[in-house]
Amino acid sequence: MSTEAELTKTICPYCGVGCGISVRQGDEPGDVRFAPWGDAPVNEGRVCIKGGAATEVVDHEDRLTEPMIREDGRLREATWDEALSRVVAEMEAIRDEHGPDGMGFYASSKVMNEENYLLQKLARRFGTNNVDNCTRMCHASTVYALRESLGAGAMTNSMVDLRDEADVFWIQGANPGEQHPIANSQYFRQAVLDGATVIQVDPHANKTTESFDVHDSDRHVHLQLEPGTDIPLLNAVLKTVLENDWVDEEFVAERTEGIEDLRETLDGFDKEAAAEECGVLLDAIERAAEVYATADNAAIFTGMGMSQHACGVDNVQNEINLALATGNLGRPGTGVNPLRGQNNVQGASDVGAMPNVLPGYQPVDDDEAREAVEAVWGFEIPTEPGLTNVEITHSIGDTVHGLYIMGENPVMSEPNADRVADLLDETEFVVVQDIFPTETVEFADVVLPATSWAERGGTVTNTDRRVQRMRGVENVHEHTRHDLDILTEVGTRLFGEDAGFDFDGPEAVFEELREVCSIYHGMTYDELGETGLHWPCYEPGDEGDQFLYADSFDTPSGLGQIEGVRHQPPRETPDEEYPLILTTARLEEHYNTGTMSRRSETLSRQHPENFVDVHPADAEHFGIEDGDSVTLQSRRGEITLRANVTEAIKEGVVWTTPHFADASANALTNDVLDERAKIPEYKAAAVGVTVAESGADPDASADD
């Protein structure tokens, strides 16, 4: 057994907090165990249940260990040469017949910056901007609104300065107690214990609600609104701010534009009607407005409860409006701060794995930016933005005929999942590069077995822009390959030895990334060390910025953009056939489509099956008892699962999760998109509920 001195320091593979952990390599390659990293910069040795169980799946019996090729409808083992030859031949055939836009590329928030960088470079060398990552499913609308109105699609502040300086936390559509537990306990709850106040806006009472229930304190307010009414609630808050002269007039005059548009939008706005629509008392909304607007430093946290709507951009814009109008930007303890859900969802976007931007968020249709990147890469980049991942899926059989899927599981992660499965079944060619046989592997023509997070190195970027190094132990399975090595060989086979895909490891890729990504330019592996650096870090020696916009915003005018927005109801609202609204979220113990977390014995013991929260009044109306098997139906599909009768959810609303393959919320969710950010409306779908027929088994475990 390895000694303490032989621990390998790396980063937890689950949520975006970026906790440092150690792995211990045993005598056999498969014997990889968790160990604490006591002075890790983000978490100081503390981990949540997922982090502590992370190594349980590294040598799981389900690991993909050999390349596979589909023949006569079945996957058979193949050599790497066979598999890669098939991938290259099929991609070339699709390009020859349909053009380069006939392929779509899925990057992954579960792999390193270097690997995502190489995949998007591969797509663009192939001749298409059809490359995207899962930020499209979680925070695309947040990225869009923040970039347009402030300059960067990321947290404006750091967890440290928020803990130390914020007097008020406005948490809307985010559940850090469940989804970012170390950030919540070590940073946000600590601030509350030190005197900060929390205003939580969420349809669901959850672990965040519980965590801020501080004894003998009224410093926590929960505004439990109806799903899809975030804009009316924030407009009532903003109207209250305007009425009471709580606008920071000096800040607004010197550093913003658009306040008159906001005033005009809210002229005649009926706060009473808005409060009634939200299902929240107007007095409570007005009190929350006062607490936020009159604080010395107030910070907004936003999450998928805000972004996953057809009006997601407007939802986030209204949060930006509130921060700008009250002067709560550009200093410690303030800002608008999206809490990112996956280990490297921030980094996947930073390095250009999106259809409309190159590394560093440079627009692909900006001639000057594109030409600068072309000078480094040595080839021309398509000039028009490509398709997002949901648009790629929807275009199968029309303009898209092949998919390269790295570390993603769209059959479960995308909305209207039954339709997604049907479309993938029609796709001419699908290659899946992953560590486990996901539901998407069932549709693959070639499967490329990758190494897990614990077996390789590279960098990842956490939720507050901290770029950190991951480090690996030896390969567990002989014939698996690092994602980077797979992409290097695919690129070299497709485009030739001198095409810019022959890299000697992740550090060499990072060095090229620095050349084309200004916010990473000042970083090197040596400079990152064990503590990492926050971007932007423009020159070597820079320490990175803990908070953004101290002097100006990164907009064309240098001013923060205020823009009034009006309510848009969800695309589906309750009716006689589907009388309830379904909303969804993650559990602390599980992670996205469950590819890793469902294979952990520790995590599966906590939640072995899916369930749906139903309000007692709805349970009585529909004849449901606590623990009953019930069937949820939407216009797109149905699932059977266990009913949990609880007042944690509002009457008329049901709540469930996307983690379990046999009863995934995404069989029901709506695939309509926000027109600008192209994010689906996961958070509001009309559903019906019935007690399941006898014989239905909600306890059936998912293969995933």
C-alpha positions in Angstrom: 0.0 0.0 0.0 1.2 3.5 -0.8 2.5 5.7 1.9 1.1 9.1 2.9 3.9 10.8 0.9 2.7 9.1 -2.3 -0.8 10.7 -2.2 -1.8 12.3 -5.5 -3.5 15.7 -5.2 -6.4 16.3 -7.6 -9.8 17.9 -7.8 -13.2 16.2 -7.1 -14.9 15.2 -10.3 -18.4 16.1 -9.3 -19.8 19.7 -8.8 -18.3 23.0 -9.8 -17.0 24.0 -6.3 -13.6 22.6 -7.2 -12.8 20.9 -3.9 -9.3 19.4 -3.6 -9.0 15.7 -2.7 -6.2 13.1 -2.8 -6.2 9.7 -4.3 -4.0 6.8 -3.0 -2.7 4.3 -5.5 -2.6 0.8 -4.1 -0.5 -2.2 -5.2 -2.9 -2.9 -8.1 -3.9 -0.3 -10.7 -7.6 -0.7 -9.8 -7.0 -0.1 -6.1 -7.5 3.7 -6.1 -8.8 5.1 -2.8 -9.9 8.5 -1.5 -7.8 10.4 1.0 -8.3 14.0 2.3 -6.2 16.9 1.2 -6.1 18.9 4.3 -4.9 22.3 3.0 -6.7 22.2 -0.3 -7.3 25.8 -1.3 -11.1 25.7 -1.8 -12.3 23.3 0.8 -9.4 22.9 3.3 -9.9 19.1 3.5 -13.7 19.1 3.9 -15.7 17.1 1.4 -19.3 16.3 0.8 -20.7 12.7 0.5 -20.1 12.7 -3.3 -16.4 13.7 -3.0 -15.8 11.2 -0.3 -17.2 8.4 -2.5 -15.6 9.6 -5.8 -13.1 6.8 -6.0 -15.7 4.0 -5.6 -16.4 4.1 -9.4 -12.9 4.2 -10.7 -12.6 0.4 -11.0 -16.3 -0.4 -11.2 -17.2 -3.6 -13.0 -19.1 -1.6 -15.7 -16.1 0.3 -16.9 -15.6 0.3 -20.7 -12.3 -1.4 -21.2 -12.0 -2.2 -24.9 -12.9 -0.3 -28.1 -16.1 -1.6 -29.7 -17.6 -1.5 -33.2 -21.2 -2.2 -34.1 -21.7 -5.0 -36.6 -25.0 -6.7 -37.4 -26.7 -4.6 -34.7 -24.4 -5.7 -31.9 -21.3 -4.1 -30.4 -18.2 -6.3 -30.6 -14.7 -5.7 -29.2 -12.2 -4.2 -31.6 -8.6 -3.0 -31.7 -7.9 0.7 -31.4 -6.7 0.7 -35.0 -10.0 -0.8 -36.2 -12.1 1.6 -34.1 -10.2 4.8 -35.0 -10.0 3.8 -38.7 -13.8 3.4 -38.7 -14.3 6.8 -36.9 -12.1 8.6 -39.5 -13.7 6.8 -42.5 -17.2 7.6 -41.3 -16.5 11.2 -40.6 -14.8 11.7 -44.0 -17.8 10.0 -45.7 -20.3 12.3 -43.9 -18.2 15.4 -44.9 -18.0 14.2 -48.5 -21.7 13.6 -48.8 -23.2 16.3 -46.5 -20.5 18.8 -45.9 -18.7 19.5 -42.7 -21.9 20.7 -41.0 -23.1 17.1 -41.3 -21.3 16.4 -38.1 -22.1 17.6 -34.6 -19.6 17.5 -31.7 -20.5 17.2 -28.0 -17.8 18.4 -25.6 -18.0 17.6 -21.9 -18.0 19.3 -18.6 -16.6 16.2 -17.0 -13.3 16.3 -18.9 -10.3 18.7 -18.7 -9.8 22.1 -20.3 -7.2 20.7 -22.6 -9.5 17.9 -23.9 -12.4 20.3 -24.5 -10.0 22.7 -26.3 -8.8 19.9 -28.5 -12.3 18.7 -29.4 -13.5 22.2 -30.4 -10.3 22.7 -32.4 -11.0 19.3 -34.1 -14.5 20.4 -35.0 -13.4 23.7 -36.5 -10.5 22.0 -38.4 -13.2 19.6 -39.8 -15.0 22.7 -41.0 -17.9 23.2 -38.6 -18.8 25.3 -35.6 -21.3 22.6 -34.5 -19.7 22.0 -31.2 -21.3 22.6 -27.8 -21.1 21.5 -24.1 -23.6 21.0 -21.3 -23.6 24.6 -20.3 -26.3 24.8 -22.9 -28.4 22.6 -20.6 -27.7 24.5 -17.4 -26.3 28.1 -17.7 -26.3 29.2 -21.3 -28.9 31.9 -20.6 -26.8 33.1 -17.6 -23.6 33.2 -19.8 -25.5 35.1 -22.5 -27.0 37.7 -20.1 -23.8 38.3 -18.2 -21.7 38.6 -21.3 -24.1 41.1 -22.9 -24.7 43.2 -19.8 -21.4 43.0 -17.9 -18.8 41.4 -20.1 -18.0 37.8 -18.8 -20.2 34.8 -18.5 -19.0 33.8 -15.0 -19.2 34.6 -11.3 -18.3 38.2 -10.8 -16.9 37.4 -7.4 -15.0 34.7 -5.5 -16.4 32.5 -2.7 -13.8 34.0 -0.3 -14.7 37.6 -0.8 -18.4 36.7 -0.7 -18.0 35.0 2.7 -15.9 37.8 4.1 -17.7 40.8 2.8 -21.3 40.1 1.9 -24.1 41.3 4.2 -26.9 39.8 2.2 -27.1 36.8 0.0 -30.0 36.8 -2.6 -30.2 33.2 -3.7 -32.7 32.7 -6.6 -33.2 29.5 -8.4 -30.1 27.9 -6.8 -29.8 25.3 -4.1 -26.2 25.3 -2.8 -27.2 23.3 0.3 -27.9 20.4 -2.0 -25.9 21.0 -5.1 -22.8 22.9 -3.8 -22.7 21.6 -0.2 -19.1 22.6 0.6 -19.5 26.1 -0.7 -22.7 26.4 1.2 -21.4 25.2 4.5 -17.9 26.6 4.5 -18.6 29.9 2.8 -22.2 30.9 2.7 -23.6 29.5 6.0 -20.5 30.7 7.7 -21.3 34.2 6.6 -24.8 33.9 8.0 -23.4 32.7 11.3 -21.3 35.8 11.2 -24.3 38.0 10.7 -25.3 37.9 7.0 -28.9 37.6 5.9 -30.2 35.2 3.2 -33.2 35.8 0.9 -34.0 32.6 -0.8 -36.3 32.6 -3.8 -37.3 29.0 -4.8 -40.6 27.1 -5.4 -39.2 24.2 -3.3 -38.1 24.0 0.3 -34.8 22.2 0.3 -31.5 21.7 2.1 -30.6 25.3 1.5 -33.7 26.3 3.4 -32.7 24.0 6.2 -29.1 25.1 6.3 -30.0 28.8 6.9 -32.5 28.1 9.6 -30.1 29.5 12.2 -31.3 29.2 15.8 -32.7 32.5 17.3 -32.2 34.3 14.0 -34.6 35.9 11.5 -31.8 36.3 9.0 -33.4 33.9 6.5 -36.4 34.6 4.3 -37.8 32.1 1.9 -40.0 33.5 -0.9 -41.6 30.3 -2.2 -42.9 31.5 -5.6 -44.7 29.6 -8.3 -42.4 28.1 -11.0 -41.9 30.5 -13.9 -42.8 33.7 -12.0 -39.3 35.0 -11.3 -39.6 38.1 -13.5 -42.8 39.3 -11.8 -41.2 38.8 -8.4 -38.0 40.7 -9.4 -40.0 43.4 -11.1 -41.9 43.9 -7.8 -38.6 44.1 -6.0 -37.2 46.6 -8.6 -40.4 48.7 -8.4 -40.0 48.8 -4.7 -36.4 49.9 -5.0 -37.4 52.7 -7.4 -40.4 53.9 -5.3 -38.2 54.2 -2.2 -35.2 55.9 -3.8 -32.9 53.0 -3.0 -31.2 53.3 -6.4 -27.5 54.1 -6.1 -27.8 57.2 -8.3 -24.1 57.9 -8.4 -23.2 54.4 -9.5 -26.0 54.3 -12.0 -25.0 57.6 -13.5 -21.3 56.8 -13.8 -21.2 53.1 -14.6 -24.5 52.1 -16.2 -26.9 52.8 -19.1 -30.5 51.8 -19.5 -32.1 52.9 -16.2 -34.7 54.9 -18.1 -35.7 51.7 -19.9 -36.2 50.0 -16.6 -38.3 52.9 -15.2 -40.4 52.9 -18.4 -40.9 49.1 -18.2 -42.1 49.4 -14.6 -44.3 52.5 -15.1 -47.8 51.3 -14.1 -46.5 47.9 -13.0 -49.0 46.3 -10.6 -47.1 44.9 -7.6 -50.2 43.5 -6.0 -51.1 41.5 -9.1 -47.5 40.4 -9.5 -47.4 39.1 -5.9 -50.6 37.2 -6.4 -49.3 35.6 -9.6 -46.1 34.6 -7.8 -48.1 33.2 -4.8 -46.0 35.3 -2.4 -47.2 38.0 0.0 -46.4 41.5 -1.3 -45.2 42.5 2.2 -42.6 39.8 2.1 -41.4 40.9 -1.3 -41.1 44.5 -0.2 -39.2 43.5 2.9 -36.8 41.5 0.9 -36.3 44.4 -1.5 -35.4 46.6 1.4 -33.0 44.2 3.0 -31.1 43.8 -0.3 -31.2 47.4 -1.5 -30.1 48.9 1.8 -27.3 46.5 2.7 -23.7 47.7 2.5 -22.8 44.7 0.3 -25.4 42.4 -1.3 -24.6 39.5 -3.5 -26.9 37.6 -5.9 -26.5 33.8 -6.5 -28.3 32.4 -9.5 -28.8 28.8 -10.6 -30.7 26.6 -13.0 -34.0 27.5 -11.5 -33.5 30.9 -13.3 -31.7 29.8 -16.4 -33.6 26.7 -17.5 -36.6 28.6 -18.9 -37.6 29.8 -22.3 -37.2 33.3 -20.8 -33.9 32.4 -19.1 -32.0 35.3 -20.5 -34.6 37.8 -19.2 -34.7 36.1 -15.8 -30.9 36.6 -15.4 -31.1 40.1 -16.9 -33.5 41.1 -14.2 -31.0 39.9 -11.5 -28.4 42.0 -13.2 -30.8 44.9 -13.2 -31.2 44.6 -9.5 -27.4 44.5 -8.9 -26.7 47.5 -11.2 -29.5 49.6 -9.9 -28.4 49.3 -6.3 -24.6 49.6 -7.1 -23.9 46.0 -6.0 -21.2 45.2 -8.5 -17.4 45.8 -8.8 -16.4 45.3 -5.2 -16.0 42.4 -2.7 -19.2 40.9 -1.3 -21.4 41.9 -4.3 -22.1 40.8 -7.8 -24.1 38.3 -9.8 -22.8 34.8 -9.2 -23.9 31.7 -11.1 -23.2 28.5 -9.2 -21.9 26.1 -11.9 -23.1 22.5 -11.6 -20.3 20.3 -13.0 -16.6 20.0 -12.3 -15.6 21.8 -15.5 -18.6 23.4 -17.0 -17.0 26.8 -16.7 -13.8 25.7 -18.3 -15.5 23.9 -21.2 -17.0 27.2 -22.1 -13.8 29.2 -21.4 -11.8 27.2 -23.9 -14.3 27.6 -26.8 -16.4 24.4 -26.8 -19.5 26.4 -27.9 -20.8 27.1 -31.4 -20.7 30.8 -31.3 -17.4 31.6 -29.6 -13.7 30.7 -29.8 -11.4 30.3 -26.7 -11.8 33.2 -24.4 -15.3 34.0 -25.6 -14.2 35.5 -28.8 -17.2 35.5 -31.3 -16.6 33.3 -34.3 -18.1 36.0 -36.5 -15.6 38.6 -35.3 -13.2 38.8 -38.2 -10.3 40.2 -36.2 -10.7 37.6 -33.4 -11.1 34.8 -35.8 -8.0 35.7 -37.8 -5.9 35.9 -34.7 -6.8 32.4 -33.7 -6.3 31.2 -37.3 -2.8 32.6 -37.2 -2.0 30.2 -34.4 -3.9 27.2 -35.7 -2.9 27.4 -39.3 -6.3 26.9 -40.9 -9.5 28.8 -41.6 -12.3 28.8 -39.1 -16.0 28.8 -40.3 -17.3 32.3 -40.0 -20.9 31.6 -38.9 -22.0 30.3 -35.5 -22.9 26.6 -35.5 -25.7 24.7 -33.9 -26.2 24.2 -30.1 -26.4 20.7 -28.8 -30.2 20.6 -28.7 -30.3 22.1 -32.2 -27.8 19.4 -33.3 -30.1 16.7 -32.0 -33.2 18.3 -33.6 -31.4 18.5 -36.9 -30.6 14.8 -37.1 -31.7 13.5 -40.5 -32.0 17.0 -41.9 -28.6 18.7 -41.9 -26.8 16.6 -39.2 -25.9 12.9 -40.0 -23.1 12.1 -37.6 -22.3 12.7 -33.9 -19.0 12.7 -32.0 -20.0 12.5 -28.3 -17.3 12.8 -25.7 -18.3 12.2 -22.0 -22.0 13.2 -22.5 -25.2 11.2 -22.3 -27.8 13.2 -24.4 -30.3 10.4 -24.3 -30.8 11.2 -20.6 -29.6 14.8 -20.3 -31.6 16.4 -23.1 -35.3 17.2 -22.6 -38.0 15.2 -24.4 -35.7 12.2 -24.0 -37.9 9.7 -25.9 -37.6 11.9 -29.0 -33.8 12.2 -28.5 -33.5 8.4 -28.5 -35.6 8.1 -31.6 -33.4 10.7 -33.4 -30.1 9.0 -32.4 -31.5 5.7 -33.6 -31.8 7.4 -37.1 -28.3 8.9 -37.1 -26.0 7.6 -39.8 -23.0 7.4 -37.5 -22.4 7.9 -33.8 -19.1 7.6 -31.9 -19.2 7.7 -28.1 -16.1 8.3 -26.0 -16.8 7.5 -22.4 -15.9 5.5 -19.3 -19.2 3.6 -18.8 -21.9 2.1 -21.1 -24.4 5.0 -20.8 -27.8 5.0 -22.4 -26.3 6.8 -25.4 -23.8 4.0 -25.9 -26.8 1.9 -27.0 -27.0 4.0 -30.2 -23.2 4.1 -30.8 -21.6 2.7 -33.9 -18.1 3.0 -32.3 -17.3 3.1 -28.6 -14.0 4.5 -27.4 -13.1 3.6 -23.8 -11.6 6.5 -21.9 -9.7 6.8 -18.6 -11.5 8.1 -15.6 -10.9 11.5 -13.8 -8.5 9.7 -11.4 -6.2 8.4 -14.1 -5.1 11.5 -16.0 -4.0 15.1 -15.6 -5.0 18.4 -16.9 -6.8 21.6 -15.7 -10.3 22.3 -14.7 -12.0 25.7 -13.9 -14.4 25.9 -10.9 -17.4 28.0 -10.3 -15.6 31.1 -9.2 -13.1 31.1 -12.2 -10.3 29.3 -10.4 -8.2 27.2 -12.8 -6.7 24.2 -11.0 -4.6 21.2 -12.0 -5.9 17.6 -11.8 -3.3 14.9 -11.4 -3.8 11.2 -12.1 -2.5 7.8 -11.0 -1.7 5.0 -13.5 -4.3 3.5 -15.8 -6.7 1.1 -14.2 -7.4 -0.8 -17.5 -4.7 -1.5 -20.1 -6.6 -0.7 -23.2 -8.3 2.5 -22.1 -6.9 5.8 -23.3 -6.9 9.4 -22.1 -9.5 11.6 -23.9 -6.6 13.8 -25.0 -4.7 11.0 -26.6 -7.8 9.8 -28.4 -8.5 13.2 -29.8 -4.8 13.7 -30.8 -4.8 10.5 -32.8 -8.2 11.2 -34.4 -7.1 14.7 -35.4 -3.8 13.4 -36.8 -5.5 10.6 -38.8 -8.0 13.0 -40.2 -5.8 16.0 -41.1 -2.2 14.7 -41.2 1.0 14.8 -39.1 1.5 18.5 -39.4 -2.1 19.6 -38.8 -1.6 20.8 -35.2 -2.9 17.8 -33.3 0.4 16.1 -32.3 0.8 17.2 -28.6 3.0 15.6 -26.0 0.5 15.7 -23.1 -1.9 18.2 -21.6 0.7 20.8 -20.6 1.6 21.2 -24.3 -2.0 21.7 -25.2 -2.4 24.2 -22.4 0.5 26.2 -23.8 -1.3 26.5 -27.1 -4.5 27.4 -25.3 -2.7 30.3 -23.6 -1.8 31.7 -27.0 -5.4 32.0 -28.2 -7.2 32.6 -24.8 -6.3 36.0 -23.3 -8.0 35.3 -19.9 -5.7 32.3 -19.5 -2.6 33.8 -21.1 -0.7 34.6 -17.8 -1.1 31.0 -16.5 1.4 28.2 -16.7 1.3 24.8 -15.0 4.1 26.0 -12.7 2.2 29.2 -11.8 -1.0 27.2 -11.1 0.8 25.0 -8.6 -1.5 23.5 -6.0 -3.7 26.6 -5.4 -4.6 27.6 -8.9 -5.4 31.0 -10.3 -8.6 32.9 -11.0 -9.0 34.2 -14.5 -8.7 36.7 -16.0 -4.9 36.4 -15.7 -3.5 38.3 -18.7 0.2 38.3 -18.1 2.7 35.9 -16.5 3.0 36.8 -12.9 -0.6 38.0 -12.6 -2.3 36.7 -9.5 -5.8 36.7 -11.1 -8.8 38.7 -10.1 -10.9 37.7 -7.0 -13.7 40.0 -8.3 -14.5 41.6 -11.6 -15.4 45.1 -12.8 -13.7 47.3 -10.2 -13.4 50.2 -12.6 -15.4 49.3 -15.7 -17.4 46.6 -17.4 -16.2 44.6 -20.3 -18.9 45.9 -22.6 -18.3 48.0 -25.8 -19.2 51.2 -23.8 -17.6 50.1 -20.6 -20.9 50.5 -18.9 -23.2 47.9 -17.3 -26.4 47.4 -19.3 -29.8 47.8 -17.6 -32.7 46.5 -19.6 -36.3 46.3 -18.4 -38.0 42.9 -19.0 -41.6 41.8 -18.9 -43.1 38.5 -17.7 -43.4 35.6 -20.1 -45.3 32.6 -18.7 -43.9 29.1 -19.2 -44.6 27.7 -22.7 -46.8 25.1 -21.0 -49.3 26.0 -18.3 -51.7 23.7 -16.5 -54.9 22.6 -18.1 -57.6 20.0 -17.6 -55.5 17.2 -19.1 -52.2 18.2 -17.4 -53.3 20.1 -14.3 -49.9 20.3 -12.5 -46.6 22.1 -13.2 -43.5 19.9 -13.0 -40.2 21.4 -11.9 -36.9 19.5 -11.5 -33.5 19.7 -9.7 -30.6 17.6 -8.5 -30.0 15.8 -5.3 -26.9 16.1 -3.1 -26.1 12.4 -3.4 -26.4 12.1 -7.2 -25.0 13.9 -10.3 -26.7 14.6 -13.6 -27.6 11.4 -15.5 -26.1 9.2 -12.8 -23.4 7.7 -15.0 -20.9 7.8 -12.1 -23.0 8.5 -9.0 -25.5 5.7 -9.6 -22.6 3.2 -9.6 -21.4 4.3 -6.2 -22.7 2.0 -3.4 -22.4 4.8 -0.9 -24.5 7.3 -2.9 -27.0 4.7 -4.1 -27.7 3.7 -0.5 -28.8 7.2 0.2 -31.2 7.5 -2.8 -31.6 4.2 -4.6 -34.7 5.3 -6.7 -36.4 8.4 -8.0 -39.3 10.0 -6.3 -41.7 12.9 -6.8 -42.6 15.5 -4.2 -46.4 16.1 -4.1 -48.2 18.7 -1.9 -50.7 17.1 0.6 -53.7 19.0 -1.0 -52.8 17.6 -4.4 -52.2 14.1 -2.9 -55.7 14.2 -1.4 -57.2 15.4 -4.7 -55.6 12.7 -6.8 -56.0 9.9 -4.2 -52.3 9.5 -3.5 -50.8 8.2 -0.2 -47.2 8.8 0.9 -45.1 6.0 -0.7 -47.5 5.1 -3.4 -46.2 4.3 -6.9 -47.5 7.1 -9.2 -47.3 7.8 -12.9 -46.4 11.2 -14.1 -47.5 12.0 -17.7 -46.7 14.9 -20.0 -47.3 15.5 -23.7 -43.9 13.8 -24.3 -43.8 10.8 -22.1 -44.5 9.2 -18.8 -42.5 7.8 -15.8 -43.5 5.7 -12.8 -41.9 6.6 -9.4 -42.6 6.8 -5.7 -44.7 9.7 -4.3 -43.3 11.7 -1.4 -46.2 13.7 0.1 -44.7 16.9 1.6 -45.3 20.6 2.1 -41.8 21.3 0.8 -43.5 22.0 -2.6 -46.3 24.3 -3.4 -49.8 23.2 -4.1 -50.2 22.6 -7.9 -46.5 21.9 -8.3 -44.6 18.5 -8.4 -40.9 18.1 -8.2 -38.5 15.3 -9.2 -34.9 14.6 -10.5 -33.1 13.7 -13.7 -30.7 11.1 -12.2 -32.4 7.8 -12.7 -32.6 6.1 -16.1 -35.8 4.1 -15.3 -37.7 7.2 -14.2 -35.9 10.3 -15.5 -37.6 13.7 -15.4 -36.3 14.3 -18.9 -38.8 11.9 -20.4 -41.3 14.6 -19.5 -39.5 17.9 -19.8 -40.2 20.4 -22.6 -37.6 20.9 -25.4 -38.7 24.5 -26.3 -35.8 26.8 -26.3 -34.9 30.3 -25.1 -34.6 32.2 -28.5 -31.3 33.7 -27.7 -29.4 31.3 -25.4 -31.0 28.2 -26.9 -31.4 26.6 -23.5 -34.4 24.2 -22.9 -37.2 24.9 -20.5 -36.5 22.1 -18.0 -38.1 24.0 -15.0 -41.7 24.1 -16.1 -43.8 21.5 -17.9 -47.4 20.6 -17.6 -48.1 17.1 -16.2 -50.8 14.9 -14.9 -50.5 12.3 -12.1 -52.3 9.0 -11.4 -51.7 6.2 -8.9 -49.8 3.6 -10.8 -51.3 0.3 -11.8 -50.4 -2.6 -9.6 -47.2 -4.3 -10.8 -45.4 -1.2 -11.7 -42.0 -1.2 -10.0 -40.5 2.2 -9.2 -37.6 0.4 -7.3 -36.2 -1.0 -10.5 -32.6 0.1 -10.7 -31.2 1.9 -13.7 -28.3 0.4 -15.6 -26.8 3.9 -15.5 
